[in-house]
């Protein structure tokens, strides 16, 4: 090839690369040009649905385009995740996921229509859900150490409630018991409300990692006793109650919610969405409403979210293998 031809090929390559670059940049600047579908793998009116609608209403304001909630409940979030995994990776189909869908479900369901690590790209974390372990006063314990001693002395007799098999409350308690090396009897309920009611009435001894916002009124009234906290909190939140990780190393399982899209989304679109989501969750009115629901606003970079997912996926596999965690 002559020097003239080499220069010609080089020039053509530069022009094509530049055209692709400016096309992608223009696409990101114009995005979104139409409504964006947000798959929420929860039923309408559930806590996950309410949080999603709050955050994406703010996102609609920020990006001047409608973000439409598409509720796809069922199978612990698997139905919605499969729909999202098969969507076009153009930024117009997103999913609002809770971590257990991607880090626990792969190991407790025999078949999944998606691969969490292969099929999804992180956009941003949005929220974390602080939890607290509480007991009924009749159990006669006032600290996690006292509870664990009691459980060891009465194996297979002390019960705990959760929001259901495979629910975050179940997973967080299974993590605690695994790391503590003890066993309790799991009593699943249809939702965290009934699970809270069960420990308040003494139907079960302990409420397994119940949402702080749900438990707080009953802690204040003295109907339940807090033993340990799980997740982020400010200094004025239950100041006398220790973090569970200070009692048992590695026992903390913190539920979080995040925005993902199908793998293959343009990096520039992910970057724009990440910035918008971060702005949405830290907006004062959004943070205040999330706090009222017992949640903390917490954004992340796409890379941080992807790394967290990989780490918790590995931990989830270990937890299920060690505990025999099942959905039925």
C-alpha positions in Angstrom: 0.0 0.0 0.0 1.4 3.4 -0.9 1.8 6.2 1.6 -1.0 8.1 -0.1 -3.4 5.2 0.3 -2.3 4.7 4.0 -3.1 8.4 4.6 -6.4 8.1 2.9 -7.4 5.1 5.0 -6.3 6.8 8.2 -8.3 9.9 7.3 -11.4 7.9 6.5 -11.0 6.0 9.9 -10.7 9.3 11.8 -13.8 10.7 10.0 -15.9 7.6 10.8 -14.7 7.5 14.4 -15.5 11.2 14.8 -18.9 10.8 13.3 -19.7 7.9 15.7 -18.4 9.9 18.7 -20.4 13.0 17.8 -23.5 10.9 17.1 -23.3 9.2 20.5 -22.7 12.6 22.2 -25.7 14.1 20.4 -27.8 11.0 21.3 -26.9 11.5 25.0 -27.7 15.2 24.9 -31.1 14.5 23.3 -32.0 11.6 25.5 -34.7 11.0 26.5 -36.7 11.9 23.4 -39.8 9.8 24.4 -41.3 8.3 27.5 -39.1 5.8 29.4 -40.6 2.6 30.8 -39.6 1.7 34.3 -40.3 -1.9 35.2 -41.2 -2.2 38.9 -41.3 -5.9 40.0 -43.8 -5.1 42.8 -47.6 -4.7 42.9 -49.1 -1.3 42.6 -49.4 0.4 46.0 -46.6 -1.7 47.6 -43.7 0.0 49.3 -41.4 -0.7 46.3 -44.0 0.8 44.0 -44.5 3.9 46.1 -40.7 4.5 46.3 -40.3 4.1 42.6 -43.1 6.5 41.8 -41.6 9.1 44.1 -38.1 8.9 42.6 -39.2 8.7 38.9 -41.7 11.5 39.3 -38.7 13.6 40.3 -36.7 12.2 37.4 -39.5 13.3 35.0 -39.0 16.8 36.3 -35.3 16.8 35.9 -35.1 15.3 32.4 -38.4 16.9 31.1 -39.7 13.5 29.9 -42.2 11.1 31.4 -41.0 8.0 33.2 -43.8 5.5 33.1 -44.1 2.8 35.8 -44.8 -0.7 34.5 -45.7 -3.0 37.5 -44.6 -6.6 36.8 -45.0 -8.4 40.1 -44.5 -12.0 40.8 -42.0 -14.8 41.6 -40.0 -12.6 43.9 -39.3 -10.0 41.2 -38.2 -12.6 38.6 -41.0 -11.8 36.2 -40.1 -8.1 36.0 -36.4 -8.8 35.8 -36.9 -11.2 32.8 -38.9 -8.6 31.0 -36.2 -6.0 31.6 -33.4 -8.3 30.6 -35.0 -8.8 27.2 -35.7 -5.2 26.5 -33.8 -3.1 24.0 -30.6 -1.6 25.5 -31.5 1.9 24.4 -32.2 3.5 27.7 -36.0 3.5 27.2 -36.5 0.4 29.4 -35.2 0.4 33.0 -35.8 -1.7 36.1 -36.1 -0.6 39.7 -34.7 -3.5 41.5 -34.1 -4.6 45.1 -30.8 -6.4 45.8 -32.3 -9.7 46.8 -33.7 -10.2 43.2 -30.2 -10.3 41.8 -28.2 -11.7 44.7 -30.4 -14.3 46.3 -33.0 -15.3 43.7 -30.5 -17.0 41.4 -29.8 -19.5 44.2 -33.3 -20.2 45.5 -35.2 -20.5 42.3 -34.6 -23.5 40.0 -35.1 -21.5 36.8 -34.5 -17.9 36.0 -35.1 -16.1 32.7 -32.2 -13.8 33.2 -28.6 -13.6 34.5 -28.0 -10.7 36.9 -24.3 -10.3 36.1 -24.6 -10.8 32.4 -27.9 -9.1 31.5 -27.9 -5.9 33.5 -25.9 -2.7 33.7 -26.0 -0.6 36.8 -27.2 3.0 36.6 -27.3 4.1 40.3 -28.3 3.0 43.7 -31.2 5.0 45.1 -32.1 3.9 48.6 -31.1 1.7 51.5 -33.6 0.3 54.0 -32.5 0.3 57.7 -33.7 -2.6 59.7 -34.0 -3.4 63.4 -34.2 -6.7 65.2 -37.0 -6.6 67.8 -38.4 -9.0 70.4 -41.5 -9.3 72.4 -41.0 -8.3 76.1 -42.2 -11.8 77.3 -39.0 -13.3 75.8 -37.1 -11.8 78.7 -34.1 -10.5 76.8 -32.9 -7.0 76.3 -29.8 -7.4 74.1 -28.7 -9.5 71.1 -26.2 -11.3 73.3 -28.9 -12.4 75.7 -31.1 -13.5 72.8 -28.3 -15.6 71.3 -27.6 -17.3 74.6 -31.3 -18.1 75.0 -31.5 -19.5 71.5 -28.5 -21.7 72.2 -30.1 -23.0 75.4 -33.4 -23.7 73.6 -32.5 -24.9 70.1 -35.4 -25.1 67.7 -37.8 -23.5 70.0 -37.5 -19.7 69.6 -39.4 -18.3 66.6 -39.0 -15.3 64.4 -41.3 -13.7 61.8 -40.5 -12.4 58.4 -42.4 -10.8 55.5 -42.3 -14.1 53.6 -40.0 -16.8 52.3 -37.1 -15.2 50.5 -38.2 -11.7 51.6 -35.4 -9.3 52.7 -36.5 -9.7 56.3 -36.0 -13.5 56.0 -32.6 -13.1 54.3 -31.3 -10.6 56.8 -32.3 -12.8 59.7 -30.8 -15.9 58.0 -27.6 -14.0 57.6 -27.5 -13.2 61.3 -28.2 -16.7 62.4 -25.6 -18.1 60.0 -22.9 -15.9 61.3 -23.9 -16.4 64.9 -24.0 -20.2 64.4 -27.5 -20.7 65.9 -30.9 -21.8 64.7 -34.4 -20.3 65.1 -37.7 -21.4 63.7 -38.8 -19.2 60.8 -42.4 -18.2 60.6 -43.1 -16.5 57.3 -46.1 -14.0 56.9 -47.6 -12.4 53.9 -45.9 -9.0 54.2 -44.0 -7.1 56.9 -47.2 -5.7 58.5 -48.4 -9.1 59.6 -44.8 -10.0 60.6 -44.7 -6.9 62.8 -48.1 -7.7 64.3 -46.9 -11.3 65.1 -44.1 -10.1 67.3 -46.2 -7.4 68.9 -48.7 -9.9 70.1 -46.1 -12.5 71.2 -47.1 -14.9 68.5 -43.4 -15.1 67.7 -40.5 -14.3 69.9 -38.5 -12.1 67.5 -39.3 -9.9 64.5 -36.7 -10.7 61.9 -35.0 -7.6 60.7 -38.1 -5.4 60.3 -38.0 -2.0 58.7 -37.0 0.7 61.1 -39.8 3.0 60.0 -42.4 0.2 60.6 -41.0 -0.8 64.0 -40.3 2.6 65.5 -43.8 3.5 66.8 -44.0 0.1 68.6 -40.5 0.5 70.0 -41.5 3.9 71.4 -44.7 2.4 72.9 -42.7 -0.4 74.6 -44.6 -3.1 72.8 -41.4 -4.5 71.3 -37.7 -4.2 72.4 -35.0 -3.3 69.9 -31.8 -5.5 70.1 -29.7 -4.5 67.1 -29.8 -2.1 64.1 -29.0 -3.0 60.5 -28.0 -0.3 57.9 -27.2 3.4 57.7 -28.6 5.8 60.4 -28.0 9.1 61.9 -26.6 9.6 65.5 -30.1 10.3 66.9 -31.7 7.1 65.7 -31.9 4.5 68.5 -28.6 5.7 70.0 -28.5 3.0 72.6 -29.1 0.2 70.2 -25.9 -1.3 68.7 -25.3 -2.1 65.0 -25.5 -5.8 64.5 -22.1 -5.8 62.8 -20.5 -4.7 66.1 -22.0 -7.8 67.8 -21.4 -10.4 65.0 -18.9 -9.7 62.3 -20.3 -10.1 58.8 -23.9 -10.5 60.0 -25.2 -7.3 58.3 -27.4 -7.7 55.3 -28.7 -4.3 54.1 -31.6 -4.2 51.6 -31.1 -1.6 48.9 -32.9 -0.5 45.8 -31.3 0.6 42.5 -31.9 1.4 38.9 -30.5 -0.9 36.2 -30.9 -1.2 32.5 -30.2 -4.0 30.0 -26.6 -4.6 29.2 -25.4 -2.7 26.2 -26.9 0.7 26.9 -24.8 3.5 25.5 -22.3 4.7 28.2 -23.3 8.3 27.6 -27.0 7.5 28.3 -26.0 5.6 31.5 -23.9 8.7 32.6 -26.9 11.0 32.0 -29.3 8.8 33.8 -26.9 8.4 36.7 -26.6 12.1 37.1 -30.3 12.6 37.0 -31.1 9.8 39.5 -28.5 11.1 41.9 -30.1 14.6 41.7 -33.6 13.0 42.2 -32.8 11.1 45.3 -30.9 13.9 47.1 -33.5 16.5 46.3 -34.7 17.8 49.8 -38.4 16.9 49.2 -37.5 13.4 48.0 -35.1 12.7 50.9 -37.7 13.9 53.4 -40.4 11.6 52.0 -38.0 8.7 51.9 -37.1 9.3 55.5 -40.7 9.3 56.5 -40.9 5.8 55.0 -37.9 4.7 57.0 -35.4 4.8 54.1 -32.2 6.6 53.4 -31.4 8.2 50.1 -28.1 6.9 48.7 -26.8 7.3 45.1 -23.8 5.7 43.6 -21.8 5.6 40.4 -22.6 2.9 37.8 -19.2 1.2 38.5 -19.8 1.2 42.3 -23.2 -0.4 41.8 -21.8 -3.1 39.5 -19.1 -4.0 41.9 -21.5 -4.1 44.8 -23.7 -6.4 42.8 -20.9 -8.8 42.1 -19.8 -8.9 45.7 -23.3 -9.5 47.1 -24.0 -12.1 44.4 -21.0 -14.1 45.7 -22.2 -13.6 49.3 -25.7 -14.7 48.4 -24.5 -17.9 46.9 -22.5 -18.6 50.2 -25.5 -17.8 52.4 -27.9 -20.0 50.5 -25.4 -22.9 50.5 -24.7 -22.6 54.2 -28.2 -22.1 55.4 -30.3 -24.1 52.9 -32.4 -20.9 52.4 -35.6 -21.9 50.5 -38.7 -20.1 49.2 -41.1 -22.9 50.3 
